[in-house]
Structure formats: C-alpha cells, structure tokens
Amino acid sequence: MITVYTLVLGTVSLVSSLVDRRGDLAHWCARVWSWLILATTGVKVHTNGRERLPYDGAYLFVANHQSIYDIPILFTTLPFQLRIIAKASLRRFPVLGWHLRYTGHLLVEGDLSGSAILTRVADLIRKGHSLIAFPEGARSVDGQVNAFKRGLFLAAIEASLPVVPVVVISSRHVMLKGRLMTCPGEVEVVVHEPIQTQDLTRRDARILADRVHGIISKTVQARDPLFQVQSQGL
C-alpha cells in the first residue's frame, strides 16, 4: 500500500510542479502521503506545544532523527508549508528523490553556509516556506541525540530565520534503522518555543547549535519511556 501511495501521489506531485512553481500542491501531496502511511501502519502521533507557534512566518524546524518515519510524522504534525534540507544523495531514489528535487526542497552537499545555499534559503523564506532539518546527519539507533553540525545554524543566522527545536519521541520503535518492517505504535512530538536569530552573528552558530541540542536532548531524556525506565534503575 505504501508503494501505491508513493507512486500515485509522487506522480501527481511531479506533474503539479510543471504548473505550480511554488510547490504548494506538491506539499499537499506530501502531507496526504504522510497521513496515509501513518494510518496504514497504525502509528498514532500525539503533539504537544504546537500552539507556541504563530502561523504568520517561516521557521527552521530542527529535529532529532530516529527513523525514516520522522519525515511523515513531522509533515503530518506541522501545519506549515514545509521544505526539507536533506543530503544530495537522496536525489538518486526513484519517486522520492524526484519529488524532493523538483518540488522546491533543498538537497545539499558539503557546506551549508555557502552563498548558493543561503540564496536558496532566502528564496524559500520569501515564498513563506519553512524548513525541516536533522542536524545529527544520521539516524540514532538507541534514541540518544548525537552532536549537531554547525553549518545549519550558521545558515539560519545568515537568513535571520527563527529556529524551532522539535523533539520526536519513540519513532525508532516504529521502524528500526536497517530494517524495513514497521510496527504499530504511539509517537510523541514536542514543539518548543522559537529561538530568534536576528541579533546573532556567525560566531554564535556553535552556541546556538549547542543550545538547541540541549533542549532536544533534555526533552528526550525526560519523556522517552526507555530513558525513564533507565533513570529509575529498572
């Protein structure tokens, strides 16, 4: 069923890119695709803190990364026009890669602070689009939040884009890294207050990265059932 959803909605998304240069229809396809995948595999998402976000601006949503399910989870949860910052290697994937490449997502290689990337980010902001990124660079196997790369936060500072820490809890149990089998389950998404960046400089990028990492890591430690059990010594 997921293959059918991907082929049908991926095709509609690609065709829409010929007439909808903003990518709004393609984003609608991505949200429908995400909802269908979660519903089909029995994944329920509970959201906390979404009311903290005004709907009149663009944001950089920074999330921890546990599973490939994180993308449909966040697309379903966050009611914004979203574009992903992802590795350029994803463009090689049939359908998914084509969708990302031709519908306004940001596929990058190397330095996120390069002028070409900053120009793309600024263009997305002007269109009212928000960005999603996973600064760990790879999925976490055990739920621990790995170190964040600095370049993403430097790009946010250069673009004066508010950074929103977003925490995805327990998605790794839905689909473990390295396995294609999915398991029904419940996932929690916690949305934190936006962090403004207009008064920050390039030298603050590492501090901002560490601040966001701390917020996300502490939330995982406090709310993930596995870490709660470990803290109780059971």
WOTA-V750528 format. One record per pair of residues at least 12 apart in sequence whose ideal C-beta (glycine too) atoms are under 8 Angstrom apart, sorted by the first residue. I is the first residue (numbers start at 1). GAP is how many residues later the second one is. If there is no record, write none. Layout:
i={I,I}
gap={GAP,GAP}
This chain:
i={1,1,2,2,2,5,5,5,5,6,6,6,7,9,9,9,9,10,10,10,10,10,10,11,12,12,13,13,13,13,13,13,14,14,14,14,14,16,16,17,17,22,22,23,23,23,23,23,24,26,26,26,27,27,27,27,29,30,30,30,31,31,33,33,34,34,34,34,34,35,35,37,37,38,38,38,38,41,41,41,42,42,43,43,43,43,43,43,43,43,44,44,44,45,45,45,45,45,45,45,46,46,46,46,47,47,47,47,47,48,48,48,48,49,49,49,50,50,50,50,52,52,52,52,53,53,53,55,55,57,58,58,58,58,58,58,58,58,58,59,59,59,59,59,59,59,59,60,60,60,60,60,60,60,60,60,61,61,61,61,61,61,61,61,61,62,62,62,62,62,62,62,62,62,62,62,63,63,63,63,63,63,63,63,64,64,64,64,64,64,64,64,64,65,65,65,65,65,65,66,66,66,66,66,66,66,67,67,67,67,67,67,67,67,68,68,69,69,69,69,69,70,70,70,71,71,73,73,73,73,74,74,74,74,77,77,78,78,78,78,80,80,81,81,81,81,82,82,82,82,83,83,83,83,83,83,83,83,84,84,84,84,84,84,85,85,85,85,85,85,85,85,86,86,86,86,86,87,87,87,88,88,88,90,91,104,104,106,106,106,106,111,112,112,112,112,112,113,113,113,113,117,118,118,118,121,121,121,121,122,125,125,131,133,135,135,135,135,135,135,135,136,136,137,139,139,140,141,141,141,143,143,143,143,143,144,144,145,145,145,145,147,148,148,148,148,149,150,150,150,151,152,153,153,153,153,153,154,154,156,156,157,157,157,157,157,157,157,158,160,160,161,162,162,162,162,163,163,163,163,163,164,164,164,164,164,165,165,165,165,165,165,166,166,166,166,166,167,167,167,167,167,167,167,167,168,168,168,169,169,169,169,169,169,169,169,170,170,170,170,170,170,171,173,174,188,190,190,192,192,195,195,195}
gap={35,39,35,38,39,28,31,32,35,27,89,90,88,20,21,23,24,19,23,85,86,88,89,84,13,17,12,13,16,17,86,90,12,84,85,88,89,13,87,85,86,82,105,58,60,80,81,106,57,73,77,78,54,55,56,76,70,45,52,69,44,45,39,42,37,38,39,41,42,37,41,32,35,31,34,35,38,133,141,143,142,143,26,30,131,139,141,142,143,144,141,142,143,28,31,32,141,142,143,144,140,141,142,143,30,141,142,143,144,140,141,142,143,141,142,143,27,28,29,141,139,140,141,142,111,138,141,24,25,105,22,66,67,70,71,72,73,103,104,21,71,72,102,103,104,105,135,70,71,73,92,96,101,102,103,104,13,17,21,69,70,71,72,103,105,71,72,73,86,90,101,102,103,104,150,154,69,70,71,102,103,104,105,153,70,72,76,81,103,104,152,153,156,69,71,73,74,75,103,73,74,77,102,104,105,106,72,101,104,105,107,108,109,110,71,107,102,105,106,113,118,64,98,101,13,61,95,98,114,116,58,92,94,115,112,114,52,54,88,113,49,50,46,47,48,49,47,48,49,50,21,22,23,41,46,47,48,49,16,21,22,47,48,49,20,21,23,27,46,47,48,67,14,19,20,21,22,20,21,22,19,20,21,17,16,20,25,14,15,18,25,40,37,39,40,42,43,38,41,42,45,38,37,40,41,34,37,38,40,37,34,36,30,19,13,14,17,18,74,77,78,12,13,12,33,38,32,31,35,36,29,77,81,83,84,73,76,68,71,72,75,66,61,62,64,65,60,55,56,59,54,57,52,53,55,56,59,48,51,41,52,40,43,44,45,47,48,51,44,37,38,36,32,33,34,35,31,32,34,45,49,27,28,29,30,31,27,30,47,50,51,54,23,24,25,26,50,21,22,23,25,49,52,53,56,19,20,21,18,19,20,21,50,51,54,55,15,16,17,18,54,55,16,12,13,35,29,33,23,27,13,16,17}
